[in-house]
Amino acid sequence: MTVSIKSLADGQLAAGTGTIYTTPASTQAIVKTITLVNTHDSALTVNLYFKASGGASRCIIPKDTSLAAGYLLVMDDEITLEAADILEGSGGTAEKVDFVISGAQEA
C-alpha cells in the first residue's frame, strides 16, 4: 500500500448540496483540512456533509454556517474515508465559495 499526501479535491460549491469528493475504489483517505473561501460580496450560508457509502449525509460543521464576504473557514478535524465514501457541500449561491480538500490517500 502506498500513501500519497495530496490535494484531494478543489473547486466551487454549488448552491444546493452536491458531491465535492468521492473516495476512489480500493482506496482509503484521511482528510486533514477543508478550506472554504467566500468570494461573493455578501455573507453566504455553507454546509459540509460526510456520507458513508450507501449511508445518509451527516453534517460535519454546524448546519447553515454563515461565511462572511471575503472570509475563509478552515475545518481541520480529521475525517477518515473508505472506498466510495463521499463529502458533500453547499454554498448558498453557486460558484461563490471556493474549496480545497487536503489529506492523504492509501491505495
CNS distance restraints for C-alpha pairs under 8 A (distance, minus, plus):
assign (resid   1 and name CA) (resid 106 and name CA) 6.22 0.50 0.50
assign (resid   1 and name CA) (resid 107 and name CA) 5.53 0.50 0.50
assign (resid   2 and name CA) (resid 106 and name CA) 5.44 0.50 0.50
assign (resid   2 and name CA) (resid 107 and name CA) 5.74 0.50 0.50
assign (resid   3 and name CA) (resid 104 and name CA) 6.55 0.50 0.50
assign (resid   3 and name CA) (resid 105 and name CA) 5.54 0.50 0.50
assign (resid   3 and name CA) (resid 106 and name CA) 4.37 0.50 0.50
assign (resid   3 and name CA) (resid 107 and name CA) 6.88 0.50 0.50
assign (resid   4 and name CA) (resid 104 and name CA) 5.35 0.50 0.50
assign (resid   4 and name CA) (resid 105 and name CA) 5.27 0.50 0.50
assign (resid   4 and name CA) (resid 106 and name CA) 6.43 0.50 0.50
assign (resid   5 and name CA) (resid 102 and name CA) 7.95 0.50 0.50
assign (resid   5 and name CA) (resid 103 and name CA) 5.80 0.50 0.50
assign (resid   5 and name CA) (resid 104 and name CA) 4.20 0.50 0.50
assign (resid   5 and name CA) (resid 105 and name CA) 6.60 0.50 0.50
assign (resid   6 and name CA) (resid 102 and name CA) 6.03 0.50 0.50
assign (resid   6 and name CA) (resid 103 and name CA) 5.69 0.50 0.50
assign (resid   6 and name CA) (resid 104 and name CA) 5.73 0.50 0.50
assign (resid   6 and name CA) (resid 105 and name CA) 7.66 0.50 0.50
assign (resid   7 and name CA) (resid 100 and name CA) 7.20 0.50 0.50
assign (resid   7 and name CA) (resid 101 and name CA) 5.93 0.50 0.50
assign (resid   7 and name CA) (resid 102 and name CA) 4.40 0.50 0.50
assign (resid   7 and name CA) (resid 103 and name CA) 6.31 0.50 0.50
assign (resid   7 and name CA) (resid 104 and name CA) 7.96 0.50 0.50
assign (resid   8 and name CA) (resid  21 and name CA) 7.44 0.50 0.50
assign (resid   8 and name CA) (resid 100 and name CA) 7.78 0.50 0.50
assign (resid   8 and name CA) (resid 101 and name CA) 5.39 0.50 0.50
assign (resid   8 and name CA) (resid 102 and name CA) 5.37 0.50 0.50
assign (resid   8 and name CA) (resid 103 and name CA) 6.36 0.50 0.50
assign (resid   8 and name CA) (resid 104 and name CA) 7.48 0.50 0.50
assign (resid   9 and name CA) (resid  20 and name CA) 7.13 0.50 0.50
assign (resid   9 and name CA) (resid  21 and name CA) 6.26 0.50 0.50
assign (resid   9 and name CA) (resid 100 and name CA) 5.92 0.50 0.50
assign (resid   9 and name CA) (resid 101 and name CA) 5.14 0.50 0.50
assign (resid   9 and name CA) (resid 102 and name CA) 7.23 0.50 0.50
assign (resid  10 and name CA) (resid  20 and name CA) 7.78 0.50 0.50
assign (resid  10 and name CA) (resid  98 and name CA) 7.53 0.50 0.50
assign (resid  10 and name CA) (resid  99 and name CA) 5.37 0.50 0.50
assign (resid  10 and name CA) (resid 100 and name CA) 4.33 0.50 0.50
assign (resid  10 and name CA) (resid 101 and name CA) 6.16 0.50 0.50
assign (resid  11 and name CA) (resid  20 and name CA) 7.82 0.50 0.50
assign (resid  11 and name CA) (resid  98 and name CA) 5.74 0.50 0.50
assign (resid  11 and name CA) (resid  99 and name CA) 5.46 0.50 0.50
assign (resid  11 and name CA) (resid 100 and name CA) 6.83 0.50 0.50
assign (resid  12 and name CA) (resid  94 and name CA) 7.63 0.50 0.50
assign (resid  12 and name CA) (resid  95 and name CA) 5.06 0.50 0.50
assign (resid  12 and name CA) (resid  96 and name CA) 6.74 0.50 0.50
assign (resid  12 and name CA) (resid  97 and name CA) 5.45 0.50 0.50
assign (resid  12 and name CA) (resid  98 and name CA) 4.36 0.50 0.50
assign (resid  12 and name CA) (resid  99 and name CA) 5.79 0.50 0.50
assign (resid  13 and name CA) (resid  18 and name CA) 7.54 0.50 0.50
assign (resid  13 and name CA) (resid  20 and name CA) 7.60 0.50 0.50
assign (resid  13 and name CA) (resid  89 and name CA) 6.21 0.50 0.50
assign (resid  13 and name CA) (resid  90 and name CA) 5.41 0.50 0.50
assign (resid  13 and name CA) (resid  91 and name CA) 5.21 0.50 0.50
assign (resid  13 and name CA) (resid  94 and name CA) 6.31 0.50 0.50
assign (resid  13 and name CA) (resid  95 and name CA) 5.79 0.50 0.50
assign (resid  13 and name CA) (resid  96 and name CA) 7.13 0.50 0.50
assign (resid  13 and name CA) (resid  97 and name CA) 5.52 0.50 0.50
assign (resid  13 and name CA) (resid  98 and name CA) 6.43 0.50 0.50
assign (resid  13 and name CA) (resid  99 and name CA) 7.04 0.50 0.50
assign (resid  14 and name CA) (resid  18 and name CA) 6.46 0.50 0.50
assign (resid  14 and name CA) (resid  89 and name CA) 7.49 0.50 0.50
assign (resid  14 and name CA) (resid  90 and name CA) 5.46 0.50 0.50
assign (resid  14 and name CA) (resid  91 and name CA) 5.77 0.50 0.50
assign (resid  14 and name CA) (resid  92 and name CA) 7.37 0.50 0.50
assign (resid  14 and name CA) (resid  93 and name CA) 6.74 0.50 0.50
assign (resid  14 and name CA) (resid  94 and name CA) 4.36 0.50 0.50
assign (resid  14 and name CA) (resid  95 and name CA) 5.95 0.50 0.50
assign (resid  15 and name CA) (resid  90 and name CA) 5.50 0.50 0.50
assign (resid  15 and name CA) (resid  91 and name CA) 5.05 0.50 0.50
assign (resid  15 and name CA) (resid  92 and name CA) 4.48 0.50 0.50
assign (resid  15 and name CA) (resid  93 and name CA) 4.43 0.50 0.50
assign (resid  15 and name CA) (resid  94 and name CA) 4.24 0.50 0.50
assign (resid  15 and name CA) (resid  95 and name CA) 7.54 0.50 0.50
assign (resid  16 and name CA) (resid  89 and name CA) 7.84 0.50 0.50
assign (resid  16 and name CA) (resid  90 and name CA) 5.14 0.50 0.50
assign (resid  16 and name CA) (resid  91 and name CA) 7.01 0.50 0.50
assign (resid  16 and name CA) (resid  92 and name CA) 6.73 0.50 0.50
assign (resid  16 and name CA) (resid  94 and name CA) 7.79 0.50 0.50
assign (resid  17 and name CA) (resid  88 and name CA) 6.34 0.50 0.50
assign (resid  17 and name CA) (resid  89 and name CA) 5.26 0.50 0.50
assign (resid  17 and name CA) (resid  90 and name CA) 4.51 0.50 0.50
assign (resid  17 and name CA) (resid  91 and name CA) 7.97 0.50 0.50
assign (resid  18 and name CA) (resid  88 and name CA) 5.32 0.50 0.50
assign (resid  18 and name CA) (resid  89 and name CA) 5.66 0.50 0.50
assign (resid  18 and name CA) (resid  90 and name CA) 6.49 0.50 0.50
assign (resid  19 and name CA) (resid  86 and name CA) 6.72 0.50 0.50
assign (resid  19 and name CA) (resid  87 and name CA) 5.97 0.50 0.50
assign (resid  19 and name CA) (resid  88 and name CA) 4.34 0.50 0.50
assign (resid  19 and name CA) (resid  89 and name CA) 6.56 0.50 0.50
assign (resid  20 and name CA) (resid  86 and name CA) 7.60 0.50 0.50
assign (resid  20 and name CA) (resid  87 and name CA) 5.68 0.50 0.50
assign (resid  20 and name CA) (resid  88 and name CA) 5.21 0.50 0.50
assign (resid  20 and name CA) (resid  89 and name CA) 6.42 0.50 0.50
assign (resid  21 and name CA) (resid  86 and name CA) 5.68 0.50 0.50
assign (resid  21 and name CA) (resid  87 and name CA) 5.11 0.50 0.50
assign (resid  21 and name CA) (resid  88 and name CA) 7.00 0.50 0.50
assign (resid  22 and name CA) (resid  83 and name CA) 7.97 0.50 0.50
assign (resid  22 and name CA) (resid  84 and name CA) 5.88 0.50 0.50
assign (resid  22 and name CA) (resid  85 and name CA) 5.86 0.50 0.50
assign (resid  22 and name CA) (resid  86 and name CA) 4.51 0.50 0.50
assign (resid  22 and name CA) (resid  87 and name CA) 6.51 0.50 0.50
assign (resid  23 and name CA) (resid  27 and name CA) 6.52 0.50 0.50
assign (resid  23 and name CA) (resid  28 and name CA) 6.82 0.50 0.50
assign (resid  23 and name CA) (resid  29 and name CA) 6.78 0.50 0.50
assign (resid  23 and name CA) (resid  81 and name CA) 6.79 0.50 0.50
assign (resid  23 and name CA) (resid  82 and name CA) 6.58 0.50 0.50
assign (resid  23 and name CA) (resid  83 and name CA) 5.06 0.50 0.50
assign (resid  23 and name CA) (resid  84 and name CA) 4.97 0.50 0.50
assign (resid  23 and name CA) (resid  85 and name CA) 5.51 0.50 0.50
assign (resid  23 and name CA) (resid  86 and name CA) 6.45 0.50 0.50
assign (resid  24 and name CA) (resid  28 and name CA) 7.85 0.50 0.50
assign (resid  24 and name CA) (resid  83 and name CA) 5.60 0.50 0.50
assign (resid  24 and name CA) (resid  84 and name CA) 6.04 0.50 0.50
assign (resid  25 and name CA) (resid  83 and name CA) 5.00 0.50 0.50
assign (resid  25 and name CA) (resid  84 and name CA) 6.25 0.50 0.50
assign (resid  26 and name CA) (resid  83 and name CA) 5.77 0.50 0.50
assign (resid  26 and name CA) (resid 107 and name CA) 6.20 0.50 0.50
assign (resid  27 and name CA) (resid  82 and name CA) 6.58 0.50 0.50
assign (resid  27 and name CA) (resid  83 and name CA) 5.19 0.50 0.50
assign (resid  27 and name CA) (resid 105 and name CA) 6.68 0.50 0.50
assign (resid  27 and name CA) (resid 106 and name CA) 5.64 0.50 0.50
assign (resid  27 and name CA) (resid 107 and name CA) 4.57 0.50 0.50
assign (resid  28 and name CA) (resid  80 and name CA) 7.58 0.50 0.50
assign (resid  28 and name CA) (resid  81 and name CA) 5.68 0.50 0.50
assign (resid  28 and name CA) (resid  82 and name CA) 4.67 0.50 0.50
assign (resid  28 and name CA) (resid  83 and name CA) 5.77 0.50 0.50
assign (resid  28 and name CA) (resid 105 and name CA) 5.68 0.50 0.50
assign (resid  28 and name CA) (resid 106 and name CA) 5.23 0.50 0.50
assign (resid  28 and name CA) (resid 107 and name CA) 6.61 0.50 0.50
assign (resid  29 and name CA) (resid  80 and name CA) 5.90 0.50 0.50
assign (resid  29 and name CA) (resid  81 and name CA) 5.02 0.50 0.50
assign (resid  29 and name CA) (resid  82 and name CA) 6.54 0.50 0.50
assign (resid  29 and name CA) (resid 103 and name CA) 7.21 0.50 0.50
assign (resid  29 and name CA) (resid 104 and name CA) 5.53 0.50 0.50
assign (resid  29 and name CA) (resid 105 and name CA) 4.27 0.50 0.50
assign (resid  29 and name CA) (resid 106 and name CA) 6.19 0.50 0.50
assign (resid  30 and name CA) (resid  78 and name CA) 6.60 0.50 0.50
assign (resid  30 and name CA) (resid  79 and name CA) 5.64 0.50 0.50
assign (resid  30 and name CA) (resid  80 and name CA) 4.58 0.50 0.50
assign (resid  30 and name CA) (resid  81 and name CA) 6.13 0.50 0.50
assign (resid  30 and name CA) (resid 103 and name CA) 5.48 0.50 0.50
assign (resid  30 and name CA) (resid 104 and name CA) 5.26 0.50 0.50
assign (resid  30 and name CA) (resid 105 and name CA) 6.50 0.50 0.50
assign (resid  31 and name CA) (resid  78 and name CA) 5.47 0.50 0.50
assign (resid  31 and name CA) (resid  79 and name CA) 5.07 0.50 0.50
assign (resid  31 and name CA) (resid  80 and name CA) 6.44 0.50 0.50
assign (resid  31 and name CA) (resid  81 and name CA) 7.79 0.50 0.50
assign (resid  31 and name CA) (resid 101 and name CA) 6.92 0.50 0.50
assign (resid  31 and name CA) (resid 102 and name CA) 5.95 0.50 0.50
assign (resid  31 and name CA) (resid 103 and name CA) 4.38 0.50 0.50
assign (resid  31 and name CA) (resid 104 and name CA) 6.62 0.50 0.50
assign (resid  32 and name CA) (resid  76 and name CA) 5.86 0.50 0.50
assign (resid  32 and name CA) (resid  77 and name CA) 6.67 0.50 0.50
assign (resid  32 and name CA) (resid  78 and name CA) 4.92 0.50 0.50
assign (resid  32 and name CA) (resid  79 and name CA) 6.99 0.50 0.50
assign (resid  32 and name CA) (resid 101 and name CA) 7.76 0.50 0.50
assign (resid  32 and name CA) (resid 102 and name CA) 5.75 0.50 0.50
assign (resid  32 and name CA) (resid 103 and name CA) 4.70 0.50 0.50
assign (resid  32 and name CA) (resid 104 and name CA) 7.73 0.50 0.50
assign (resid  33 and name CA) (resid  74 and name CA) 6.63 0.50 0.50
assign (resid  33 and name CA) (resid  75 and name CA) 5.53 0.50 0.50
assign (resid  33 and name CA) (resid  76 and name CA) 4.46 0.50 0.50
assign (resid  33 and name CA) (resid  77 and name CA) 6.91 0.50 0.50
assign (resid  33 and name CA) (resid  78 and name CA) 7.06 0.50 0.50
assign (resid  33 and name CA) (resid 101 and name CA) 5.91 0.50 0.50
assign (resid  33 and name CA) (resid 102 and name CA) 5.35 0.50 0.50
assign (resid  33 and name CA) (resid 103 and name CA) 6.78 0.50 0.50
assign (resid  34 and name CA) (resid  74 and name CA) 5.80 0.50 0.50
assign (resid  34 and name CA) (resid  75 and name CA) 5.12 0.50 0.50
assign (resid  34 and name CA) (resid  76 and name CA) 6.60 0.50 0.50
assign (resid  34 and name CA) (resid  99 and name CA) 6.90 0.50 0.50
assign (resid  34 and name CA) (resid 100 and name CA) 5.76 0.50 0.50
assign (resid  34 and name CA) (resid 101 and name CA) 4.55 0.50 0.50
assign (resid  34 and name CA) (resid 102 and name CA) 6.49 0.50 0.50
assign (resid  35 and name CA) (resid  72 and name CA) 6.95 0.50 0.50
assign (resid  35 and name CA) (resid  73 and name CA) 5.74 0.50 0.50
assign (resid  35 and name CA) (resid  74 and name CA) 4.50 0.50 0.50
assign (resid  35 and name CA) (resid  75 and name CA) 6.35 0.50 0.50
assign (resid  35 and name CA) (resid  98 and name CA) 8.00 0.50 0.50
assign (resid  35 and name CA) (resid  99 and name CA) 5.43 0.50 0.50
assign (resid  35 and name CA) (resid 100 and name CA) 5.25 0.50 0.50
assign (resid  35 and name CA) (resid 101 and name CA) 6.56 0.50 0.50
assign (resid  36 and name CA) (resid  72 and name CA) 5.42 0.50 0.50
assign (resid  36 and name CA) (resid  73 and name CA) 5.10 0.50 0.50
assign (resid  36 and name CA) (resid  74 and name CA) 6.44 0.50 0.50
assign (resid  36 and name CA) (resid  97 and name CA) 6.30 0.50 0.50
assign (resid  36 and name CA) (resid  98 and name CA) 5.60 0.50 0.50
assign (resid  36 and name CA) (resid  99 and name CA) 4.59 0.50 0.50
assign (resid  36 and name CA) (resid 100 and name CA) 6.88 0.50 0.50
assign (resid  37 and name CA) (resid  70 and name CA) 6.81 0.50 0.50
assign (resid  37 and name CA) (resid  71 and name CA) 5.85 0.50 0.50
assign (resid  37 and name CA) (resid  72 and name CA) 4.27 0.50 0.50
assign (resid  37 and name CA) (resid  73 and name CA) 6.52 0.50 0.50
assign (resid  37 and name CA) (resid  97 and name CA) 5.38 0.50 0.50
assign (resid  37 and name CA) (resid  98 and name CA) 5.15 0.50 0.50
assign (resid  37 and name CA) (resid  99 and name CA) 6.55 0.50 0.50
assign (resid  38 and name CA) (resid  43 and name CA) 7.59 0.50 0.50
assign (resid  38 and name CA) (resid  44 and name CA) 7.24 0.50 0.50
assign (resid  38 and name CA) (resid  67 and name CA) 6.53 0.50 0.50
assign (resid  38 and name CA) (resid  68 and name CA) 6.84 0.50 0.50
assign (resid  38 and name CA) (resid  69 and name CA) 5.54 0.50 0.50
assign (resid  38 and name CA) (resid  70 and name CA) 5.19 0.50 0.50
assign (resid  38 and name CA) (resid  71 and name CA) 5.67 0.50 0.50
assign (resid  38 and name CA) (resid  72 and name CA) 6.33 0.50 0.50
assign (resid  38 and name CA) (resid  96 and name CA) 6.03 0.50 0.50
assign (resid  38 and name CA) (resid  97 and name CA) 4.57 0.50 0.50
assign (resid  38 and name CA) (resid  98 and name CA) 6.63 0.50 0.50
assign (resid  39 and name CA) (resid  69 and name CA) 6.50 0.50 0.50
assign (resid  39 and name CA) (resid  70 and name CA) 5.50 0.50 0.50
assign (resid  39 and name CA) (resid  71 and name CA) 7.93 0.50 0.50
assign (resid  39 and name CA) (resid  96 and name CA) 5.26 0.50 0.50
assign (resid  39 and name CA) (resid  97 and name CA) 5.88 0.50 0.50
assign (resid  39 and name CA) (resid  98 and name CA) 7.21 0.50 0.50
assign (resid  40 and name CA) (resid  44 and name CA) 7.84 0.50 0.50
assign (resid  40 and name CA) (resid  69 and name CA) 5.64 0.50 0.50
assign (resid  40 and name CA) (resid  70 and name CA) 6.84 0.50 0.50
assign (resid  40 and name CA) (resid  96 and name CA) 5.34 0.50 0.50
assign (resid  40 and name CA) (resid  97 and name CA) 7.42 0.50 0.50
assign (resid  41 and name CA) (resid  69 and name CA) 5.20 0.50 0.50
assign (resid  41 and name CA) (resid  70 and name CA) 7.22 0.50 0.50
assign (resid  42 and name CA) (resid  68 and name CA) 6.45 0.50 0.50
assign (resid  42 and name CA) (resid  69 and name CA) 4.66 0.50 0.50
assign (resid  43 and name CA) (resid  66 and name CA) 6.42 0.50 0.50
assign (resid  43 and name CA) (resid  67 and name CA) 5.41 0.50 0.50
assign (resid  43 and name CA) (resid  68 and name CA) 4.07 0.50 0.50
assign (resid  43 and name CA) (resid  69 and name CA) 4.84 0.50 0.50
assign (resid  44 and name CA) (resid  66 and name CA) 5.66 0.50 0.50
assign (resid  44 and name CA) (resid  67 and name CA) 5.30 0.50 0.50
assign (resid  44 and name CA) (resid  68 and name CA) 6.48 0.50 0.50
assign (resid  44 and name CA) (resid  69 and name CA) 7.38 0.50 0.50
assign (resid  44 and name CA) (resid  91 and name CA) 6.59 0.50 0.50
assign (resid  44 and name CA) (resid  92 and name CA) 5.79 0.50 0.50
assign (resid  44 and name CA) (resid  93 and name CA) 7.17 0.50 0.50
assign (resid  45 and name CA) (resid  64 and name CA) 5.25 0.50 0.50
assign (resid  45 and name CA) (resid  65 and name CA) 5.42 0.50 0.50
assign (resid  45 and name CA) (resid  66 and name CA) 4.59 0.50 0.50
assign (resid  45 and name CA) (resid  67 and name CA) 6.13 0.50 0.50
assign (resid  45 and name CA) (resid  91 and name CA) 5.93 0.50 0.50
assign (resid  45 and name CA) (resid  92 and name CA) 5.30 0.50 0.50
assign (resid  46 and name CA) (resid  63 and name CA) 7.78 0.50 0.50
assign (resid  46 and name CA) (resid  64 and name CA) 5.57 0.50 0.50
assign (resid  46 and name CA) (resid  65 and name CA) 5.29 0.50 0.50
assign (resid  46 and name CA) (resid  66 and name CA) 6.38 0.50 0.50
assign (resid  46 and name CA) (resid  67 and name CA) 6.84 0.50 0.50
assign (resid  46 and name CA) (resid  89 and name CA) 7.28 0.50 0.50
assign (resid  46 and name CA) (resid  90 and name CA) 5.54 0.50 0.50
assign (resid  46 and name CA) (resid  91 and name CA) 4.57 0.50 0.50
assign (resid  46 and name CA) (resid  92 and name CA) 6.30 0.50 0.50
assign (resid  47 and name CA) (resid  59 and name CA) 7.30 0.50 0.50
assign (resid  47 and name CA) (resid  61 and name CA) 6.72 0.50 0.50
assign (resid  47 and name CA) (resid  62 and name CA) 7.49 0.50 0.50
assign (resid  47 and name CA) (resid  63 and name CA) 5.92 0.50 0.50
assign (resid  47 and name CA) (resid  64 and name CA) 5.69 0.50 0.50
assign (resid  47 and name CA) (resid  65 and name CA) 6.46 0.50 0.50
assign (resid  47 and name CA) (resid  89 and name CA) 5.42 0.50 0.50
assign (resid  47 and name CA) (resid  90 and name CA) 5.28 0.50 0.50
assign (resid  47 and name CA) (resid  91 and name CA) 6.80 0.50 0.50
assign (resid  48 and name CA) (resid  59 and name CA) 5.92 0.50 0.50
assign (resid  48 and name CA) (resid  60 and name CA) 5.71 0.50 0.50
assign (resid  48 and name CA) (resid  61 and name CA) 6.02 0.50 0.50
assign (resid  48 and name CA) (resid  87 and name CA) 7.24 0.50 0.50
assign (resid  48 and name CA) (resid  88 and name CA) 5.70 0.50 0.50
assign (resid  48 and name CA) (resid  89 and name CA) 4.41 0.50 0.50
assign (resid  48 and name CA) (resid  90 and name CA) 6.78 0.50 0.50
assign (resid  49 and name CA) (resid  57 and name CA) 5.76 0.50 0.50
assign (resid  49 and name CA) (resid  58 and name CA) 5.11 0.50 0.50
assign (resid  49 and name CA) (resid  59 and name CA) 4.43 0.50 0.50
assign (resid  49 and name CA) (resid  60 and name CA) 5.30 0.50 0.50
assign (resid  49 and name CA) (resid  61 and name CA) 7.61 0.50 0.50
assign (resid  49 and name CA) (resid  87 and name CA) 5.68 0.50 0.50
assign (resid  49 and name CA) (resid  88 and name CA) 4.96 0.50 0.50
assign (resid  49 and name CA) (resid  89 and name CA) 6.15 0.50 0.50
assign (resid  50 and name CA) (resid  57 and name CA) 5.61 0.50 0.50
assign (resid  50 and name CA) (resid  58 and name CA) 5.21 0.50 0.50
assign (resid  50 and name CA) (resid  59 and name CA) 6.49 0.50 0.50
assign (resid  50 and name CA) (resid  60 and name CA) 6.48 0.50 0.50
assign (resid  50 and name CA) (resid  85 and name CA) 7.65 0.50 0.50
assign (resid  50 and name CA) (resid  86 and name CA) 6.01 0.50 0.50
assign (resid  50 and name CA) (resid  87 and name CA) 4.80 0.50 0.50
assign (resid  50 and name CA) (resid  88 and name CA) 6.42 0.50 0.50
assign (resid  51 and name CA) (resid  55 and name CA) 5.90 0.50 0.50
assign (resid  51 and name CA) (resid  56 and name CA) 5.61 0.50 0.50
assign (resid  51 and name CA) (resid  57 and name CA) 4.41 0.50 0.50
assign (resid  51 and name CA) (resid  58 and name CA) 6.19 0.50 0.50
assign (resid  51 and name CA) (resid  85 and name CA) 5.92 0.50 0.50
assign (resid  51 and name CA) (resid  86 and name CA) 5.05 0.50 0.50
assign (resid  51 and name CA) (resid  87 and name CA) 6.19 0.50 0.50
assign (resid  51 and name CA) (resid  88 and name CA) 7.52 0.50 0.50
assign (resid  52 and name CA) (resid  56 and name CA) 6.90 0.50 0.50
assign (resid  52 and name CA) (resid  57 and name CA) 7.51 0.50 0.50
assign (resid  52 and name CA) (resid  81 and name CA) 7.80 0.50 0.50
assign (resid  52 and name CA) (resid  82 and name CA) 7.85 0.50 0.50
assign (resid  52 and name CA) (resid  84 and name CA) 7.48 0.50 0.50
assign (resid  52 and name CA) (resid  85 and name CA) 4.61 0.50 0.50
assign (resid  52 and name CA) (resid  86 and name CA) 6.35 0.50 0.50
assign (resid  53 and name CA) (resid  82 and name CA) 7.97 0.50 0.50
assign (resid  53 and name CA) (resid  83 and name CA) 7.56 0.50 0.50
assign (resid  53 and name CA) (resid  84 and name CA) 5.29 0.50 0.50
assign (resid  53 and name CA) (resid  85 and name CA) 4.64 0.50 0.50
assign (resid  53 and name CA) (resid  86 and name CA) 7.05 0.50 0.50
assign (resid  59 and name CA) (resid  63 and name CA) 6.64 0.50 0.50
assign (resid  61 and name CA) (resid  65 and name CA) 7.44 0.50 0.50
assign (resid  61 and name CA) (resid  75 and name CA) 7.75 0.50 0.50
assign (resid  67 and name CA) (resid  71 and name CA) 6.43 0.50 0.50
assign (resid  67 and name CA) (resid  72 and name CA) 7.13 0.50 0.50
assign (resid  67 and name CA) (resid  73 and name CA) 7.33 0.50 0.50
assign (resid  81 and name CA) (resid  85 and name CA) 5.76 0.50 0.50
assign (resid  81 and name CA) (resid  86 and name CA) 7.86 0.50 0.50
assign (resid  91 and name CA) (resid  95 and name CA) 7.80 0.50 0.50
assign (resid  91 and name CA) (resid  96 and name CA) 7.10 0.50 0.50
assign (resid  91 and name CA) (resid  97 and name CA) 5.91 0.50 0.50
assign (resid  93 and name CA) (resid  97 and name CA) 7.92 0.50 0.50
